[in-house]
Amino acid sequence: MTTDRRSFLRLSALAGGALALSGRPFPLSAAAPESRPRHVAPAPRSLDLLILGGTGFIGPWQVEYAVARGHRVTVFNRGRSDTELPAGVEALVGDRNEGDLSALEGREWDAVIDNPTTLPFWVRDAGRMLENATGHYLFISTISAYDVAGATVIDEEETPRLRHDGDPLEVGPAEYTGALYGAMKAESEREAERWFGERTTVIRPGLIVGPGDPTDRFTWWPVRIARGGDILAPGDGTDPVQVIDARDLSEWCVRLVEEGTTGTFNATGPRAPLTMAEQLHGIRAALPGDLPLRFHWAPMEHLQAHDIRPWSEMTTWFGPDSVMARASIERAVAAGLTFRPLAETAAETLAWWSRLPEERRASMNAGLDPEKEGAALAALLDRQPEMGGA
């Protein structure tokens, strides 16, 4: 089966939205990397923080950092995760699908961080309960909220947001599909702005990576590179890549509410432009040992011919013509977003992965099947025997 160029590029955008919803909870103890201790300075003042979610991918990192900064943290979720919360964190239970936010009634917080919301009615219900109960509402959105048709870069001011044709508040879990992901996030942003006005911060992350990632979209590369050998790589190595370590994103969100910073920010990285070749060679350089390997760069047409999809199989890559890895981050950097080295993210992601149960490691949620990779590699080298690799 093959796909034409237009379908190939459309698939990359849809896959990004669908995969962003495929997360599953993980124990914080399993997510925490075995790395050197890091000193966390106390915040200028201690806040009462409510984190909606708090047990998914970025939530545990936010909780851990907020507690280390000296804040009093409450999490609100369905209570179905086995995530281990730090001592002193209050856990409230409710179900936003059912409109059950009663555990929040009569309480007040300095700031609210809303992590898991995709459906606008979740924001509406939170707004009804919390409009007069907090001074600051930070909503985690996504760069998939943009309407990128005709865009060459994603900019907070110039790039419009998607819209849903019907009443977005009528979209519930039963009506939701992954194809609605970007539009629902955009409509959720609007709902947040409706309830919290100038007290709203909207964060639009790109691809979130690092220890604890349940999607495996970045993890697949360190795991695959650690196996060595001949490795199929997408494009010619010059296509842009943007990723952000979950810890950098989470810690920055906490600092934003500490400072009372509002507005809208793209949140991805690194600080300087990164190409696909730089990412893969950077991961290789971060891994220990003498790994005999060679990257073989395959043009999009070759990947199409072998039905190899961007984003889900050729992870972190959207293709040469996509704008999804070209988000402006100048505003976020000016507001204090910082980045740890790619080498640190790669090494600690692989270390985290190696500690997971064998059954989890036996089945990755993204990446290329070894047999499919082998067939595409054989065809590539047979067609271009002089090609070699890098």
N, C-alpha and C positions, 0 to 999 in steps of 0.2 A: 504494500500500500504506500502511495506517495501523496504528498500534499503540495499545492501550488504555493508560490512565495507569499501571497497575500494571506492565505490560510495559516501558513507557518508562523507569520508574525502575529496574526490575531490570536493564535493558540498560545503564544508566549504570554500575552497580557492576561488572557483568561486563566491560564494555569497559575499565574502568580496569585490571582485572587482566590482561586479554589484552594490552593495549597496553604494559603495563610489561615484557613479555617480548620486545618487538619490537626491542630495541636492537641496534646494530651498532657494531663498533669504529671509532674515528676517530683520525687522527694527532694527537698532542698539539700539534704545531706548528700544525695547522689550528684546534684548539680554543682556543688561547690568544688572548684578545682583544687587539686593538691599543688599549690604554688606558694611562693614566699608570702609570709604575712604582710599585710598592707595596712599602714596606719591611716585611720580615717579621723580627720579633725572634727571636733564637735561643731554643730551649727551655731550661728550667732545667738539664736534663741530657740527654745524647744516649742514645737508645734503639736497640736492634736491633728493627726492625719487620718483620713478615711481612704482606704484603698479598695475600690470595687474590683473584685477578683482576688488577686494577691497570691494565687496558687497555680498559675499557668506557667508561662515562660519568663516574661519579664517581671511579673509580680513578686516572686520570691526575692529577686535581686533588689527591687525597690524596698521591700520590707527590711531586708538585711541591712541595706545602706542607711535607711531612715532610722532604724534602731541604733546603729553605730553612731549616727549624727546626734543622737539624744532626743529623738522625737517619740511621742506617744502614739502608737500605731494601732488602728482598728482595721480589720479586713472584713469584707462582706461577700459571701458567696454561698453556694448551695451546700457546702460542707461535705462534699463527696470525694475530696482529694485526700491522699495520705501525706500531703506536704507537712513537713515539720516546721512549725513557726517558732521563731526565737522567743525566749522567755519574756513575758510581759506583754506580748501582742494579744489584743482582744479579738476574738473571732465571733462574728455575728452571722447567723444563718438565715437565708431567704432564697426566693426563687424569682428572678426577674421575668422568666417566661410566663409565670403565673401571676405576675403583678404583686408578689408578696414581698414588700419592703418594710413590713411592720416593725422589724427589729431596729430600723433606723429612726423610728418615730420618737420625737421629743429629745433628740440628741443634737449636738452642735459640734462642728469641727472647723479648724482654721482653713483647711484645704481638703479637697476631694480629688483623687486620681482615679479616673475611670479607664480601666484597661481592656476589658473583654468585649465591649459593646460593638455590635454590628448593626442591630436593628433599632431604628429610630424610636420605637415605642418604649424601649428600655430607657432611653435618655429622657423621654417625656415623663415617665414614671419617676425617674430619679429627680428630675426638675421639680415635679410636684412636691416631693418629699423634702428636697434639700435646698430649694431656692432661697429660703430664709435661714438656712442652717449652716451655711458656709460662706466664707468670703472669697473663695477661689475654687474654680472647677477646671481641672486639666483633663482633656479628652485625648486618648490615643487613637488617632485615625490611621491613615495610610496614604502613600503617594498614589495608590490605585484610585483615590477619590478624584483625581484630575481627569478632565477630558483632554487627552493629549493629541487629538486629531490635528494635524498640521503643525504641531509644536516641534521645535528643535532642542528645547531645554525646558525643564519643569521649574517654574518660578511661582512663588507664593502669590504674587500680585497679578502677573500677566496670564498665567495658565488658568482657564476656567475650571470649575468643578462640574462633575457629572450631576445629572438630575434623573429622578425616577418619574416615569410618565404618569403613574397613578398616584394614589394617596400613600406615601411611604409609611404612615402610621398604621396602615392596614396590613402591612407585610409582617406576618408572624413566622414562627419557625416552620410551620407547614408549607407556607408559600415561598420561603426563601430558597434560592439556589446559588451556587457559587458564582454564576454569571452576574448576579446582582451585587456582588461584594463591594465593588468600588462605589456604585451609586448609593447603596445603603449607608456606607461610611460617610459619603458626602452629605446625605440627608440627615444623618445623625449629628454631624457637625452643625448643620443649620438649626437643629433642634436644641443643641447645647447653647448656641448663641441666643436662641429665642428665650431660654429660661435664665441664663446666667449673664448675658450681655457682655459688658466690658470686663467682667470677672473671669472670662473664659480664656484658656490657653488650648490651642489645637496643635498637636504634634503629629506630623505625617512621616512616619518612618519608611525607609526603604526596606531592603532585606535584612532582617534581624538575625544575627548569627551568634555562635559561641557555645560554651558549655550549657547543657540543658535544652538545646534546641530540639523540639519534638518532630520537626519537619525533615531534618537531615539535608536541607538544601545546600548548606555550606559544608556540613560535616562530611558529606560524601567525598569531597576532594581530599582532605587530609587522610581519610581512610583509604581511598583508592591510591593515592600517591605513596602511602606507607607500604602498599603491596609491591610497588616497583613494577618493572617490566615496561612493555610498550603501552602507552596511554593515549587514547583518542582524546583530542582537545578540539574545542569548537572555534571555527573561524580561522583567522590568521594570527591571532594573538594580540591584535591592536584594538579590539572592541572594548569599550569601557565597562568597568564593573564597579558597583557601589554596594557596600555592605556596612552594617554597624553592629558592633559587639553589644549584646544585650545589656551587659554591665555598664557600658558607657552611656547607653540610652537611659537606663533605669536611674543611674546616679544623677544624670543631668536633669531628669524630670523632678527628682526630689529637690535639687538645688533651685530649679525654677520656682517651685512653690514656696521655698524658703525666702526667695527674693521678691515674690509677688509678681513675677514676670508674666504678662499676658500677651496675646497675639497668636499668630499662626507661623509655624516653623516646619520646613522640611528637615528631616533628621536621618541622614545617612552619611556615609563616609567612604574612604578616609578623607583627610583634609586636602591632600593633593590628588589629582586624577590618578586612577589605577586602571591598568589594562589587564586583560585576561591573562596574558603571558606573565606579567608582573605578579599577579595573584598566584598563579600556579608555581612559578619558580620561587616566590616568597614562601609559600607553604613548604615546598621541598627543603628550602634552606633552614626552616624552623624545626624540621624533624631530625631526630638523632640517627646516627649510623650512616654507613655507606650504602646508599640506595642506588643500585643500578636501574636506571629508568630512562625513558626517552618519550617526549611528548611529540605526537604526530598531529599536525594541525589540519583539520578537515574543513573545506569550504561548506557553506550552507547547503549548496546544491547536493553535495555528497551526503550530508546528514539527512536531507529531505528524501533522497533516494532510498535510504535505509530506515526511513520512518523513525528517525531519532529526533525527539522533541526538545526544543529549548526549554529552559527553566526547570522542568521536572526531571529530565534525563541528562541534559547538558546543564547542570545546575549552575546558578549564579549568572547565566548568560541568556540574554534576550535576543541576540542577533545583531547584525551590523547596522540595521536601519532603525532600531527601536530607540525611543527617547526615555525609556523607563530606567536607564542607568545614567541619565544625564540630568539629575536634579541639582539645582542650585542650593548650596548649604551656607552661603555667606551670612545669612541672617542668624542661623543657629550658632555658627561659630562666634559671631559677635555677642550672642547671648550666653556664651560660656560652654558650648558643647566641645568636649575634648575626646581624643581618640587614643586608645592604647595601640601598640604596634601589631600589625598583622601577624607577625611571628608569635606573639604571645597568644593571640586568639587561636591560631592554628594549633599550637602545641598543647594548650590547655583544653581545647575541644577534643583533640585526639586522646588526651589523658582521661578526660571525663568519659568518652566513649568506651575506652578500654575497661572501665569499671562497671559498665552496665551489665545486666544479666545476659547470659549467652543467647537466650531466645530472642531478646531485643536486638542484639547485634547480628543475628542471623537474617534479619529482614529489615533492610533500610526502606524508609518511606520515600526516598528520592534517589536519583542516580541511575546509572546505566547498567543493565544486566550484562554480566561478563560474556555470555555467548553472543549477545547482540553487538557488544563492543568488539569482540574478536572478529566477527564477520565483517563489520564495517572497516576495521583496521586492515584485514586481509585484502579487501577490495580496493582500499585506498593505496596500499603499497603495490598491489598488482597493477593498478592503473598508472601509478607514478613511482616506479621502482627506484628512480634516482632521487626520490624526495628525501629520504632520511628523516631526521627529526631534530628537535631542540629541547 
